[in-house]
Amino acid sequence: MTIAGGANALRWAFPVARDISALRSGDLPPVIARLLAGRGIVNDQKLQEFLNPPQELPYDPMLLSGMGAAVERLGRAVERGETAAVFGDFDVDGITGTAIISEGLDALGVKVIPYLPSRADEGHGLSDGAVDGLIDLGASLIITVDTGITDAGPVARAKGRGVDVIITDHHSPSHGLPDAVACVNPHLPEGELPLFRRHYPFRDLCGAGIAFKLMQGLYGAQGLPWDPGLLELAALGTVADLVPLLDENRYIVAEGIGRMAETRRPGIRALCEVARIAPEDLDTETISYQIVPRLNSAGRMGDPMDSLRLLTAQSDEEALLLARRLDELNRQRRDATSAAMDAAYAQVEALPDLPALLVVADEGIRLGVAGLVAGRLAERYRRPAVALSLAGADAVASARSIPGFSIIDAIRSVEHLLVRCGGHSQAAGFTVTQDARAEVTRRLESYAADRLGAMDLTPTVEIDAVAKLPEFNRDVREWLAALEPFGKGNPRPVFASLGVRVMGAHYMGASQQHLRLRVEQDGAEMTALAFGQGDAWGAGMERLDLAYTLMEDARQPGNPLALRVTHFRAAAGA
């Protein structure tokens, strides 16, 4: 069944023509100039600011709100040789941030108790049970990573037992701040900050990024150099959390990936081995699709502490054993996701019309994959989506959004009906009783309809620049490399070539699910690979419009550029 505005109704959105005459840097190819202009980089000054920011990076961590108090309290922990618990979220951002702080404090002589909660048994956030357990193990200080900004109750419980809490988090507070020694968070409302702490230059750090800043600040206060190897962990968390890869995040990821090419971390080497990737070939794409899913699999399907142990492993033998365990969990995660997506798509396709916000619920949606389900629904149908796991007494939801719509604001509009909730504008979650689930669904759909009703939610192929195949020469390849790392805020460019001629087409894959095309335009021939699109190929496609990113064709001598096709259609008039 085809739903109006659904996944089958694709609209190609082409960029508006812009003046590129002010982009004259060196031998800048015209197709790169068109790409940059479409992203607001319209002159040489803006280009140089993007490639080489005028500010010294990384920024002074002491400008972050709460950093002074946090560093002062950590300094006392170092002096006294205290025991500190590091409580992180169970996703890659939280895991890597926990590893950063744990390694940093351990090197200064602080005894560290790292703790990552169980997704199934404890859920997101600091809890009274976790606080009590960590204090009973001897912790006199608790540091949160990627969580805690909405956990006033557990923070008060710790304080009542004489234990200080430092919160590091990048999520938005809901109703005031917990009574912690310090809240290090670049998103605190202006009214919550002292005047001299309002001007940290960059607000979009992830949890691991803030953890790195905390260690940078502490080591600076101790008069010691911070370990550049922490940037490897910060880069993993930054890529995983899909924060904009601009400004300081761009620095963290670029430096971290550069260090990973020669990493001394057994855990990263072992992950690369099971993923069959050379460390020097790591980039944001391989990290996103090969490394992050394996690290996340422990939190989704098992114990997230396995991922932390892997990243902090000291021996190759221990690391490889843990990496193989995560590899198997990742296979299980893929199977569970496939089954959950079948159930989710069936529910959506059964709707007579698509609402502005999608809600699916099923016992077959495991808690560990609900976020993946919501994300794929949001991407496919171009509207916010909520996936509820019904496996427990209460329904537990993961929600993902689209640009321009804050899913956490939508959820907070029904907070009085929920057991708990948290998150940020593009990713959030909540727990709701079965009795309240229908009413929450109705209100969320109504909230979204009021705010998205005037928007065109047709799934869209966003084109960065239209190009002719002969334009892709060595200069283009070098400029694209200079624009990396790619990710949110600086996505890998999607080009379009119109009316290319198909010279040959071959199926690939065990189920003939992939296509390998040989295409030609204006005398230039290239290989085009369309993964997972074999069923879209048919008669009458001698000429095509292609939307694609660029990749290296490892099967050809010299690794020439090839097209990784995201979408194709028969060319007009073909």
PyMOL commands that set and color helices and strands:
alter all, ss='L'
color gray80, all
select helices_A, chain A and resi 30-38+44-51+61-63+67-80+92-107+128-136+152-160+190-192+195-197+207-221+230-240+247-260+266-275+279-281+284-301+305-311+316-349+367-381+407-412+415-417+434-452+469-471+474-483+534-536
alter helices_A, ss='H'
color red, helices_A
select strands_A, chain A and resi 11-13+83-88+111-115+141-145+164-168+182-184+358-362+385-389+395-400+420-423+427-432+460-462+465-466+495-508+514-521+524-530+543-552+561-570
alter strands_A, ss='S'
color yellow, strands_A
deselect
rebuild
show_as cartoon
